[in-house]
Amino acid sequence: MIINITQQNVILVAVGAVIGILITLLMHRDVIGPSILESAKSGSCYKQSSDYAVTTSTNLANHLSKDGNVKGGLIDERRSSDNSDSYNNSSEHDSPASPDAAESESFKNQDMKLIHELSAALKQKLDDASKTTKDMELEFKSCKDRNITNYDDTCTCKAKRPCLKTSISENLDDRIKSLVFPPNMRIPNRYWDILEEMRNKVEGNYDLVIVHAMSANHFNESQGLLESLHYGIFPLLSNYKLIVYELGDLSDQQRDLYAKYCKCSLVKFPFEKLPDHFKNNLRTFSWKVFTIAAHYEQAQLLMWLDSSIRFNQPQTLLEVMGMARERGVQQRSLDQTPNPERTLPQMFEAFGDSPCAHASFKQCETGFGIYHNEPLIRHALIKPWVACASNPYCMAPRKQRDVDVCPDFQELGPLENRDIGVCMRSDQSAITIILAKLFREKMLHYIKGEWGWQTVWRHDDSKYFENLEKMG
């Protein structure tokens, strides 16, 4: 076989390209989370119930391999997190410090200082919670001990993942570290740029920023929310801003009406700059987490509202806002379903936990939440929520349409002797994991389960804009 010089050059270029791709993938293993992807693709630790069959996720690495290095803070904290776990790997016998080593040591010291400061803030909140809220009853058992029928959380699992934690630590430093520096999740650099661009679409800083989003199929329902805000809530507020994200599909007439009457800043969500799991799987609600994170720094309090929320007793909202200032967060929670029932195991793995470590925690809702601008909430709640939303193996390990329908779990009793992860409530699943890891037995202090002052009115066919047009 005769190969001329030109052919040899082509072959060499092709081989070089393949090697370059392999090196790139190896460099990005900390972004992609290799052990998690092994589990997501092989399914050797998790067998979906035949009644709720799902398709295996394919080539998840492609979603993130193009995103490059990662950074570790919220918008205005733009240093790299590549060294965030450096203190775990340090040695007494390291070679003399080079400039890079000195920089790494500096990061290590900053990270340790941050962990201790956040732990102290968390301890104060937990001490305050003890004065008014009864501790939850927690039971930590492995999935093997619970005889879960479709998931193996033992260290011998064939998915080659790290051993999973089967309980949530009592040590506050450990809990903070697992959230602030999640070992399996990194946020690509360019995502911080996107969040900053989103924030810059709306000028100013406020005591309260209200964030909402809607698409054409929620256009009328959203009008009902606006009517509730305009007449019930806005008269009680000062120095506030309503920001509404358009998720697409609005007609020109709908967009014009909304901009005319919403008393808001109407902004398009930048789906075109983000991976497929943001737009193609809208019901993973990764976009919701990004809208919250983008504008969190512009407010003392940020409040998220779904289209279906209506306020019956507006004055009570001011009381809940006061609670959020003191406690850091107030999250809606009416559900009585253990989080592992409605969460795919890959999300728990992304946080380093066995699903069964969270069996005592009921899933929260994300139709309403208030988040206080303070370091603990910034680093240990908003940031890990963004990290999960950024990574498809955490927020969208399966096609959402295959896991969107949940059965009624309320009559099933304790989480024993049955399947877990039979459906997925992505944003709800993630915030529940974060709140459980952060607040543990004090979690009930930070969620709201009594909502007589607030109603969920889904599929409301409001004609608020039409009525305003008639009134001239």
LUMSE-362271 format. One record per residue (C-alpha): residue number from 1; residue in three letters; chain; y, z negated, x. Coordinates in Angstrom, 2 decimals. Each point is the difference from the previous one (the first is absolute). Layout:
BEGIN
- NUM	ALA	A	Y	Z	X $
...
! end
This chain:
BEGIN
- 1	MET	A	0.00	0.00	0.00 $
- 2	ILE	A	3.33	1.09	1.51 $
- 3	ILE	A	3.15	-1.96	-0.87 $
- 4	ASN	A	3.30	1.39	1.22 $
- 5	ILE	A	2.97	-2.06	1.14 $
- 6	THR	A	1.79	0.23	-3.37 $
- 7	GLN	A	-3.06	-1.26	-1.83 $
- 8	GLN	A	-0.32	-2.86	2.49 $
- 9	ASN	A	3.60	-1.00	-0.64 $
- 10	VAL	A	-0.56	0.01	-3.75 $
- 11	ILE	A	-3.10	-2.16	0.39 $
- 12	LEU	A	1.83	-2.44	2.28 $
- 13	VAL	A	2.89	-0.28	-2.46 $
- 14	ALA	A	-2.40	-0.62	-2.86 $
- 15	VAL	A	-1.92	-2.66	1.93 $
- 16	GLY	A	3.28	-1.64	1.01 $
- 17	ALA	A	1.16	-0.06	-3.61 $
- 18	VAL	A	-3.23	-1.68	-1.12 $
- 19	ILE	A	0.31	-2.61	2.74 $
- 20	GLY	A	3.63	-0.59	-0.96 $
- 21	ILE	A	-0.96	-0.57	-3.62 $
- 22	LEU	A	-2.72	-2.46	0.99 $
- 23	ILE	A	2.41	-1.92	2.24 $
- 24	THR	A	2.57	-0.10	-2.79 $
- 25	LEU	A	-2.54	-1.39	-2.45 $
- 26	LEU	A	-1.06	-2.67	2.50 $
- 27	MET	A	3.62	-0.97	0.56 $
- 28	HIS	A	0.49	-0.43	-3.73 $
- 29	ARG	A	-3.07	-2.10	-0.68 $
- 30	ASP	A	2.22	-3.05	-0.53 $
- 31	VAL	A	1.93	1.94	-2.66 $
- 32	ILE	A	-3.04	1.47	-1.69 $
- 33	GLY	A	-2.06	-3.17	0.08 $
- 34	PRO	A	-3.33	1.37	1.26 $
- 35	SER	A	-2.24	-2.81	-1.19 $
- 36	ILE	A	1.46	0.23	-3.50 $
- 37	LEU	A	-0.44	3.74	-0.12 $
- 38	GLU	A	-3.62	-0.32	1.05 $
- 39	SER	A	-0.58	-2.25	-2.98 $
- 40	ALA	A	2.01	2.19	-2.36 $
- 41	LYS	A	-1.86	3.15	0.95 $
- 42	SER	A	-3.52	-1.31	0.50 $
- 43	GLY	A	-0.07	-2.29	-3.02 $
- 44	SER	A	-2.81	-1.93	1.69 $
- 45	CYS	A	1.48	-3.37	-0.99 $
- 46	TYR	A	1.13	0.97	-3.48 $
- 47	LYS	A	-1.93	1.79	-2.71 $
- 48	GLN	A	2.05	0.92	-3.05 $
- 49	SER	A	-1.57	-0.83	-3.34 $
- 50	SER	A	-1.58	3.04	-1.62 $
- 51	ASP	A	2.05	-0.70	-3.12 $
- 52	TYR	A	3.23	0.44	1.97 $
- 53	ALA	A	-0.98	2.63	2.53 $
- 54	VAL	A	2.59	1.10	2.54 $
- 55	THR	A	0.17	2.71	2.59 $
- 56	THR	A	-0.01	-0.81	3.68 $
- 57	SER	A	3.41	0.33	1.60 $
- 58	THR	A	0.16	2.86	2.47 $
- 59	ASN	A	1.65	0.29	3.38 $
- 60	LEU	A	2.45	-2.86	-0.50 $
- 61	ALA	A	1.06	0.29	3.62 $
- 62	ASN	A	1.90	3.19	-0.79 $
- 63	HIS	A	2.45	-1.97	-2.11 $
- 64	LEU	A	1.32	-2.01	2.92 $
- 65	SER	A	-0.93	1.69	3.28 $
- 66	LYS	A	3.25	2.00	-0.05 $
- 67	ASP	A	2.22	-3.06	-0.35 $
- 68	GLY	A	-0.03	-1.17	3.59 $
- 69	ASN	A	0.89	-3.47	1.17 $
- 70	VAL	A	0.95	-2.83	-2.28 $
- 71	LYS	A	2.77	-2.55	-0.38 $
- 72	GLY	A	-0.29	-3.52	-1.20 $
- 73	GLY	A	2.96	-1.12	-2.10 $
- 74	LEU	A	1.94	0.69	-3.18 $
- 75	ILE	A	2.58	2.75	0.57 $
- 76	ASP	A	2.35	-2.09	2.16 $
- 77	GLU	A	-2.80	-1.38	2.19 $
- 78	ARG	A	-0.94	3.16	1.77 $
- 79	ARG	A	-1.96	-1.06	3.07 $
- 80	SER	A	-3.52	1.23	0.57 $
- 81	SER	A	-2.90	-2.08	-1.33 $
- 82	ASP	A	-2.42	1.55	2.48 $
- 83	ASN	A	0.21	-3.26	1.98 $
- 84	SER	A	0.01	-2.28	-3.04 $
- 85	ASP	A	-3.49	-1.28	0.73 $
- 86	SER	A	0.43	-0.03	3.77 $
- 87	TYR	A	-0.30	-3.76	0.23 $
- 88	ASN	A	-3.54	0.23	-1.35 $
- 89	ASN	A	-1.08	1.96	3.06 $
- 90	SER	A	1.97	-1.75	2.74 $
- 91	SER	A	-1.76	-1.52	2.98 $
- 92	GLU	A	0.78	-2.65	2.61 $
- 93	HIS	A	-1.09	2.52	2.63 $
- 94	ASP	A	2.35	2.84	-0.89 $
- 95	SER	A	1.44	1.95	2.91 $
- 96	PRO	A	3.61	-0.65	1.05 $
- 97	ALA	A	2.42	0.97	-2.70 $
- 98	SER	A	1.26	3.55	0.02 $
- 99	PRO	A	3.00	1.02	-2.16 $
- 100	ASP	A	-2.46	0.96	-2.76 $
- 101	ALA	A	-1.84	-3.29	0.34 $
- 102	ALA	A	3.30	-1.89	-0.14 $
- 103	GLU	A	0.94	1.85	-3.16 $
- 104	SER	A	-3.39	-0.77	-1.50 $
- 105	GLU	A	0.41	-3.68	0.91 $
- 106	SER	A	3.40	0.02	-1.69 $
- 107	PHE	A	-1.52	1.45	-3.15 $
- 108	LYS	A	-2.77	-2.61	0.15 $
- 109	ASN	A	2.53	-2.83	0.18 $
- 110	GLN	A	2.07	1.48	-2.83 $
- 111	ASP	A	-3.08	0.39	-2.16 $
- 112	MET	A	-1.19	-3.56	0.63 $
- 113	LYS	A	3.48	-1.33	-0.78 $
- 114	LEU	A	0.10	2.03	-3.22 $
- 115	ILE	A	-3.41	-1.28	-1.10 $
- 116	HIS	A	1.01	-3.62	0.57 $
- 117	GLU	A	3.33	0.44	-1.79 $
- 118	LEU	A	-1.63	1.62	-3.02 $
- 119	SER	A	-2.72	-2.64	-0.06 $
- 120	ALA	A	2.65	-2.71	-0.12 $
- 121	ALA	A	1.74	1.78	-2.88 $
- 122	LEU	A	-3.32	0.39	-1.81 $
- 123	LYS	A	-0.83	-3.68	0.48 $
- 124	GLN	A	3.31	-0.99	-1.58 $
- 125	LYS	A	-0.68	2.22	-3.01 $
- 126	LEU	A	-3.52	-1.36	-0.42 $
- 127	ASP	A	1.29	-3.58	0.23 $
- 128	ASP	A	2.54	0.80	-2.72 $
- 129	ALA	A	-2.70	1.61	-2.12 $
- 130	SER	A	-2.09	-3.18	0.19 $
- 131	LYS	A	2.72	-1.89	-1.88 $
- 132	THR	A	-0.24	2.08	-3.17 $
- 133	THR	A	-3.11	2.19	-0.03 $
- 134	LYS	A	-3.66	-0.99	-0.09 $
- 135	ASP	A	-2.22	1.46	2.70 $
- 136	MET	A	-2.43	2.73	-0.94 $
- 137	GLU	A	-3.69	-0.77	0.19 $
- 138	LEU	A	-1.36	2.23	2.75 $
- 139	GLU	A	-3.58	0.82	0.87 $
- 140	PHE	A	-0.68	2.03	3.12 $
- 141	LYS	A	-3.43	1.60	0.18 $
- 142	SER	A	-1.25	3.21	1.56 $
- 143	CYS	A	-1.05	2.93	-2.15 $
- 144	LYS	A	-3.53	-0.60	1.20 $
- 145	ASP	A	0.14	-3.58	-1.28 $
- 146	ARG	A	1.45	1.22	-3.30 $
- 147	ASN	A	-2.81	2.55	-0.26 $
- 148	ILE	A	2.44	2.86	-0.46 $
- 149	THR	A	-2.21	2.97	-0.71 $
- 150	ASN	A	1.99	2.91	1.45 $
- 151	TYR	A	1.74	-1.31	3.11 $
- 152	ASP	A	-1.15	-1.41	3.33 $
- 153	ASP	A	2.53	-2.17	1.85 $
- 154	THR	A	-2.33	-1.18	2.75 $
- 155	CYS	A	0.71	0.72	3.66 $
- 156	THR	A	-3.16	2.14	0.14 $
- 157	CYS	A	1.44	2.60	-2.35 $
- 158	LYS	A	-0.68	3.50	1.34 $
- 159	ALA	A	3.58	1.21	-0.41 $
- 160	LYS	A	0.85	-1.29	3.52 $
- 161	ARG	A	3.03	-1.88	-1.25 $
- 162	PRO	A	1.17	-3.36	1.36 $
- 163	CYS	A	-1.40	-3.13	-1.60 $
- 164	LEU	A	1.95	-0.86	-3.13 $
- 165	LYS	A	1.53	-3.37	-0.81 $
- 166	THR	A	-1.73	-1.63	-2.98 $
- 167	SER	A	2.76	-2.54	-0.58 $
- 168	ILE	A	3.77	-0.25	0.31 $
- 169	SER	A	0.97	-2.27	2.85 $
- 170	GLU	A	1.76	-3.30	-0.56 $
- 171	ASN	A	1.85	0.59	3.28 $
- 172	LEU	A	3.46	1.35	-0.79 $
- 173	ASP	A	0.42	1.79	3.34 $
- 174	ASP	A	-3.24	1.91	-0.63 $
- 175	ARG	A	1.10	1.02	-3.48 $
- 176	ILE	A	3.42	1.15	1.16 $
- 177	LYS	A	-1.45	1.94	2.93 $
- 178	SER	A	-2.53	1.80	-2.22 $
- 179	LEU	A	2.84	1.26	-2.21 $
- 180	VAL	A	2.82	0.62	2.46 $
- 181	PHE	A	-2.28	1.71	2.53 $
- 182	PRO	A	-2.84	1.41	-2.11 $
- 183	PRO	A	-2.63	1.12	2.53 $
- 184	ASN	A	-1.14	3.10	-1.89 $
- 185	MET	A	3.31	1.34	-1.32 $
- 186	ARG	A	3.01	1.47	1.73 $
- 187	ILE	A	3.07	1.64	-1.50 $
- 188	PRO	A	0.95	3.35	1.57 $
- 189	ASN	A	3.46	0.27	1.57 $
- 190	ARG	A	1.18	2.71	-2.32 $
- 191	TYR	A	-0.69	-2.15	-3.07 $
- 192	TRP	A	2.75	-2.37	1.12 $
- 193	ASP	A	2.30	2.99	0.25 $
- 194	ILE	A	-0.94	1.02	-3.55 $
- 195	LEU	A	0.62	-3.51	-1.32 $
- 196	GLU	A	3.40	-0.04	1.70 $
- 197	GLU	A	0.87	3.39	-1.46 $
- 198	MET	A	-0.93	-1.30	-3.45 $
- 199	ARG	A	2.15	-3.07	0.45 $
- 200	ASN	A	2.96	2.08	1.18 $
- 201	LYS	A	-0.02	1.96	-3.26 $
- 202	VAL	A	1.56	-3.09	-1.62 $
- 203	GLU	A	2.99	-1.65	1.62 $
- 204	GLY	A	0.85	-3.68	-0.01 $
- 205	ASN	A	-1.60	-3.43	0.01 $
- 206	TYR	A	-0.51	-2.08	-3.11 $
- 207	ASP	A	-1.04	-3.38	-1.30 $
- 208	LEU	A	-2.64	1.81	-2.09 $
- 209	VAL	A	-1.51	3.46	0.31 $
- 210	ILE	A	-2.18	1.15	-2.90 $
- 211	VAL	A	-2.42	2.79	0.90 $
- 212	HIS	A	-1.78	2.17	-2.57 $
- 213	ALA	A	-1.72	3.40	0.01 $
- 214	MET	A	-1.04	2.48	-2.66 $
- 215	SER	A	-1.38	3.48	-0.57 $
- 216	ALA	A	0.15	2.28	-3.02 $
- 217	ASN	A	-2.90	-1.70	-1.80 $
- 218	HIS	A	1.89	-3.32	0.16 $
- 219	PHE	A	3.43	1.45	-0.83 $
- 220	ASN	A	0.25	-1.56	-3.49 $
- 221	GLU	A	-1.66	-3.25	1.04 $
- 222	SER	A	2.51	-0.35	2.84 $
- 223	GLN	A	2.88	0.36	-2.47 $
- 224	GLY	A	-1.28	-3.09	-1.79 $
- 225	LEU	A	0.12	-1.95	3.26 $
- 226	LEU	A	3.56	1.16	0.62 $
- 227	GLU	A	1.10	-1.06	-3.48 $
- 228	SER	A	-1.52	-3.44	0.63 $
- 229	LEU	A	1.83	-0.24	3.33 $
- 230	HIS	A	3.35	1.35	-1.23 $
- 231	TYR	A	0.33	-2.33	-2.97 $
- 232	GLY	A	-2.05	-3.03	1.06 $
- 233	ILE	A	0.16	-0.33	3.78 $
- 234	PHE	A	3.00	1.80	1.51 $
- 235	PRO	A	2.58	-2.17	-1.86 $
- 236	LEU	A	-1.49	-3.04	1.77 $
- 237	LEU	A	0.21	1.48	3.51 $
- 238	SER	A	2.60	0.69	2.65 $
- 239	ASN	A	-0.27	1.90	3.28 $
- 240	TYR	A	-3.17	1.83	-0.95 $
- 241	LYS	A	-1.37	3.53	0.29 $
- 242	LEU	A	-2.62	1.92	-1.98 $
- 243	ILE	A	-1.85	2.66	2.02 $
- 244	VAL	A	-2.33	2.38	-1.83 $
- 245	TYR	A	-2.39	2.34	1.80 $
- 246	GLU	A	-0.93	3.29	-1.59 $
- 247	LEU	A	-3.66	0.74	0.67 $
- 248	GLY	A	0.21	3.61	-1.08 $
- 249	ASP	A	-0.53	2.28	-3.01 $
- 250	LEU	A	3.29	-0.81	-1.75 $
- 251	SER	A	1.70	2.91	-1.68 $
- 252	ASP	A	3.62	0.71	0.89 $
- 253	GLN	A	1.05	-1.34	-3.41 $
- 254	GLN	A	-1.96	-3.23	0.46 $
- 255	ARG	A	1.44	-0.50	3.46 $
- 256	ASP	A	3.56	0.59	-1.22 $
- 257	LEU	A	-0.44	-2.43	-2.91 $
- 258	TYR	A	-1.48	-2.64	2.25 $
- 259	ALA	A	2.76	0.29	2.59 $
- 260	LYS	A	2.62	-0.12	-2.76 $
- 261	TYR	A	-1.21	-3.15	-1.75 $
- 262	CYS	A	-2.15	-2.03	2.39 $
- 263	LYS	A	2.83	-1.92	1.75 $
- 264	CYS	A	-2.03	0.42	3.15 $
- 265	SER	A	-0.44	1.94	3.21 $
- 266	LEU	A	-2.57	2.71	-0.78 $
- 267	VAL	A	-1.94	1.05	3.11 $
- 268	LYS	A	-2.92	2.36	0.57 $
- 269	PHE	A	-2.99	-1.51	1.77 $
- 270	PRO	A	-0.71	1.87	3.28 $
- 271	PHE	A	-3.62	0.92	-0.66 $
- 272	GLU	A	0.33	3.09	2.19 $
- 273	LYS	A	0.38	-2.23	3.08 $
- 274	LEU	A	-3.06	-2.15	-0.62 $
- 275	PRO	A	-3.78	0.51	-0.05 $
- 276	ASP	A	-1.98	1.23	-2.99 $
- 277	HIS	A	-1.04	-3.43	-1.24 $
- 278	PHE	A	3.62	-0.70	-1.00 $
- 279	LYS	A	0.41	2.96	-2.37 $
- 280	ASN	A	-3.48	1.31	-0.80 $
- 281	ASN	A	-1.15	-3.49	-0.94 $
- 282	LEU	A	3.09	-1.32	-1.79 $
- 283	ARG	A	-2.06	-2.80	-1.51 $
- 284	THR	A	-0.59	-1.54	3.40 $
- 285	PHE	A	3.71	-0.93	-0.28 $
- 286	SER	A	0.61	0.28	3.73 $
- 287	TRP	A	3.37	1.44	-0.97 $
- 288	LYS	A	0.84	-3.22	-1.88 $
- 289	VAL	A	-0.52	-2.11	3.12 $
- 290	PHE	A	2.24	2.35	1.99 $
- 291	THR	A	2.84	-0.17	-2.55 $
- 292	ILE	A	-0.13	-3.80	0.14 $
- 293	ALA	A	-0.04	-0.06	3.81 $
- 294	ALA	A	2.77	2.60	0.33 $
- 295	HIS	A	2.58	-2.05	-1.88 $
- 296	TYR	A	-1.21	-3.52	0.76 $
- 297	GLU	A	2.55	-0.40	2.81 $
- 298	GLN	A	2.91	0.87	-2.30 $
- 299	ALA	A	-0.37	-3.05	-2.24 $
- 300	GLN	A	-0.36	-3.75	-0.05 $
- 301	LEU	A	-2.54	0.60	-2.77 $
- 302	LEU	A	-1.88	3.21	-0.75 $
- 303	MET	A	-1.60	0.37	-3.42 $
- 304	TRP	A	-2.52	2.69	-0.90 $
- 305	LEU	A	-0.36	1.04	-3.66 $
- 306	ASP	A	-2.56	2.33	-1.58 $
- 307	SER	A	1.12	2.22	-2.89 $
- 308	SER	A	-1.84	-2.17	-2.52 $
- 309	ILE	A	1.85	-3.28	0.68 $
- 310	ARG	A	2.26	-1.37	-2.76 $
- 311	PHE	A	2.01	-3.24	0.10 $
- 312	ASN	A	-0.15	-2.26	-3.08 $
- 313	GLN	A	1.81	-3.00	1.51 $
- 314	PRO	A	2.38	1.34	2.67 $
- 315	GLN	A	1.23	-3.42	1.05 $
- 316	THR	A	-3.51	-0.91	1.14 $
- 317	LEU	A	0.12	2.84	2.53 $
- 318	LEU	A	2.82	-1.84	1.78 $
- 319	GLU	A	-2.27	-3.05	0.29 $
- 320	VAL	A	-2.81	2.12	1.46 $
- 321	MET	A	2.45	1.53	2.45 $
- 322	GLY	A	0.90	-3.53	1.07 $
- 323	MET	A	-3.68	-0.76	0.56 $
- 324	ALA	A	-0.33	3.13	2.12 $
- 325	ARG	A	2.91	-1.10	2.20 $
- 326	GLU	A	-1.70	-3.34	0.64 $
- 327	ARG	A	-3.60	1.15	0.24 $
- 328	GLY	A	0.45	3.46	1.52 $
- 329	VAL	A	-1.90	1.95	-2.64 $
- 330	GLN	A	-0.82	-0.02	-3.69 $
- 331	GLN	A	-2.76	2.43	-0.97 $
- 332	ARG	A	-1.22	0.78	-3.50 $
- 333	SER	A	-3.59	-1.08	-0.69 $
- 334	LEU	A	-1.74	-0.02	-3.36 $
- 335	ASP	A	-3.40	1.20	1.16 $
- 336	GLN	A	-3.07	-2.22	0.16 $
- 337	THR	A	-2.08	2.46	2.01 $
- 338	PRO	A	-1.07	-0.93	3.57 $
- 339	ASN	A	1.68	2.39	2.42 $
- 340	PRO	A	-3.29	1.31	1.53 $
- 341	GLU	A	-1.06	1.34	-3.38 $
- 342	ARG	A	2.91	2.47	-0.11 $
- 343	THR	A	0.38	0.68	3.70 $
- 344	LEU	A	-2.06	2.27	2.24 $
- 345	PRO	A	-1.48	-1.94	2.93 $
- 346	GLN	A	1.70	2.27	2.55 $
- 347	MET	A	3.37	-1.61	-0.81 $
- 348	PHE	A	-1.30	-3.48	0.79 $
- 349	GLU	A	-1.53	1.38	3.21 $
- 350	ALA	A	3.39	1.42	0.99 $
- 351	PHE	A	1.33	-3.57	-0.14 $
- 352	GLY	A	-3.01	-1.25	1.99 $
- 353	ASP	A	-1.55	-1.86	-2.95 $
- 354	SER	A	-3.15	0.11	-2.01 $
- 355	PRO	A	0.74	0.77	-3.66 $
- 356	CYS	A	-1.78	-3.20	-0.96 $
- 357	ALA	A	2.53	-2.10	1.96 $
- 358	HIS	A	2.35	0.88	-2.88 $
- 359	ALA	A	-2.34	-0.73	-2.91 $
- 360	SER	A	2.08	-3.01	-1.11 $
- 361	PHE	A	3.21	2.00	-0.38 $
- 362	LYS	A	0.84	1.81	-3.23 $
- 363	GLN	A	1.68	3.38	0.35 $
- 364	CYS	A	3.79	0.06	-0.33 $
- 365	GLU	A	2.01	2.65	-1.81 $
- 366	THR	A	2.76	2.06	1.57 $
- 367	GLY	A	1.99	1.03	-3.07 $
- 368	PHE	A	2.46	-2.77	0.84 $
- 369	GLY	A	0.72	-1.76	3.27 $
- 370	ILE	A	2.97	-1.65	1.73 $
- 371	TYR	A	0.20	-0.26	3.80 $
- 372	HIS	A	2.49	-2.13	1.94 $
- 373	ASN	A	1.53	1.35	3.20 $
- 374	GLU	A	-1.25	-2.48	2.59 $
- 375	PRO	A	-2.09	0.28	3.18 $
- 376	LEU	A	-3.25	-1.35	-1.47 $
- 377	ILE	A	-0.02	2.45	-2.89 $
- 378	ARG	A	1.25	2.87	2.16 $
- 379	HIS	A	-2.69	-0.37	2.67 $
- 380	ALA	A	-2.95	-1.49	-1.86 $
- 381	LEU	A	0.24	1.69	-3.42 $
- 382	ILE	A	2.10	3.17	-0.02 $
- 383	LYS	A	-1.14	1.27	3.41 $
- 384	PRO	A	-3.78	-0.35	-0.57 $
- 385	TRP	A	0.44	1.53	-3.46 $
- 386	VAL	A	1.68	3.00	1.66 $
- 387	ALA	A	-2.74	0.11	2.65 $
- 388	CYS	A	-2.69	0.24	-2.68 $
- 389	ALA	A	1.94	2.59	-2.00 $
- 390	SER	A	0.46	2.06	3.18 $
- 391	ASN	A	-3.72	0.26	0.72 $
- 392	PRO	A	-2.31	1.86	-2.39 $
- 393	TYR	A	-3.07	-1.93	1.13 $
- 394	CYS	A	1.74	-3.13	-1.38 $
- 395	MET	A	1.88	1.22	-3.07 $
- 396	ALA	A	-2.04	3.08	-0.92 $
- 397	PRO	A	-3.48	0.00	1.59 $
- 398	ARG	A	-1.34	2.00	-2.97 $
- 399	LYS	A	1.48	2.55	-2.36 $
- 400	GLN	A	1.88	-2.13	-2.49 $
- 401	ARG	A	-1.14	1.96	-3.04 $
- 402	ASP	A	-3.57	-1.03	0.82 $
- 403	VAL	A	0.77	-3.73	0.05 $
- 404	ASP	A	2.89	-0.27	-2.45 $
- 405	VAL	A	-1.88	-1.22	-3.07 $
- 406	CYS	A	-0.86	-3.71	0.02 $
- 407	PRO	A	-2.44	-1.64	-2.42 $
- 408	ASP	A	0.79	-3.25	-1.80 $
- 409	PHE	A	-0.97	-2.73	2.44 $
- 410	GLN	A	1.24	-2.95	-2.03 $
- 411	GLU	A	-3.39	-0.93	-1.45 $
- 412	LEU	A	-1.93	0.23	3.26 $
- 413	GLY	A	0.73	-3.50	1.35 $
- 414	PRO	A	-0.29	-0.93	3.70 $
- 415	LEU	A	-0.30	2.70	2.61 $
- 416	GLU	A	-3.72	-0.34	0.65 $
- 417	ASN	A	-3.05	2.27	-0.17 $
- 418	ARG	A	1.87	3.18	-0.81 $
- 419	ASP	A	1.96	2.95	1.42 $
- 420	ILE	A	3.51	-0.17	1.42 $
- 421	GLY	A	2.53	2.76	0.60 $
- 422	VAL	A	-0.91	2.01	-3.09 $
- 423	CYS	A	3.62	1.16	-0.39 $
- 424	MET	A	3.31	-0.14	1.88 $
- 425	ARG	A	3.48	-1.33	-0.79 $
- 426	SER	A	1.50	0.89	3.35 $
- 427	ASP	A	3.49	-1.56	0.08 $
- 428	GLN	A	-1.14	-2.97	-2.11 $
- 429	SER	A	-3.06	-0.47	2.20 $
- 430	ALA	A	2.10	0.00	3.18 $
- 431	ILE	A	2.69	-2.43	-1.16 $
- 432	THR	A	-2.68	-2.39	-1.26 $
- 433	ILE	A	-1.75	0.04	3.38 $
- 434	ILE	A	3.31	-0.65	1.76 $
- 435	LEU	A	1.03	-2.87	-2.29 $
- 436	ALA	A	-3.46	-1.57	0.30 $
- 437	LYS	A	0.01	0.19	3.79 $
- 438	LEU	A	3.56	-1.33	0.17 $
- 439	PHE	A	-0.03	-2.82	-2.56 $
- 440	ARG	A	-3.73	-0.71	-0.48 $
- 441	GLU	A	-0.53	-3.00	-2.34 $
- 442	LYS	A	3.75	-0.08	-0.82 $
- 443	MET	A	0.05	3.58	-1.31 $
- 444	LEU	A	0.65	-1.02	-3.63 $
- 445	HIS	A	3.45	-1.21	1.09 $
- 446	TYR	A	0.99	3.58	0.79 $
- 447	ILE	A	-1.30	1.89	-3.02 $
- 448	LYS	A	1.20	-0.09	-3.59 $
- 449	GLY	A	-2.65	-0.26	-2.68 $
- 450	GLU	A	2.15	-0.89	-3.01 $
- 451	TRP	A	2.05	2.90	-1.28 $
- 452	GLY	A	1.30	-0.83	-3.47 $
- 453	TRP	A	3.44	1.04	1.20 $
- 454	GLN	A	-1.25	3.44	1.04 $
- 455	THR	A	-2.05	2.68	-1.77 $
- 456	VAL	A	-2.03	2.95	1.26 $
- 457	TRP	A	0.62	2.89	-2.39 $
- 458	ARG	A	-1.98	2.97	1.24 $
- 459	HIS	A	0.46	3.49	-1.45 $
- 460	ASP	A	3.28	-0.98	-1.65 $
- 461	ASP	A	1.59	3.11	-1.51 $
- 462	SER	A	3.58	-1.16	0.56 $
- 463	LYS	A	2.89	2.26	-1.04 $
- 464	TYR	A	2.67	-2.03	1.80 $
- 465	PHE	A	1.67	2.99	1.67 $
- 466	GLU	A	-0.09	2.03	-3.21 $
- 467	ASN	A	1.70	-2.84	-1.85 $
- 468	LEU	A	2.66	-0.29	2.69 $
- 469	GLU	A	0.64	3.73	-0.24 $
- 470	LYS	A	0.50	-0.29	-3.76 $
- 471	MET	A	2.44	-2.85	0.52 $
- 472	GLY	A	2.04	2.26	2.26 $
! end
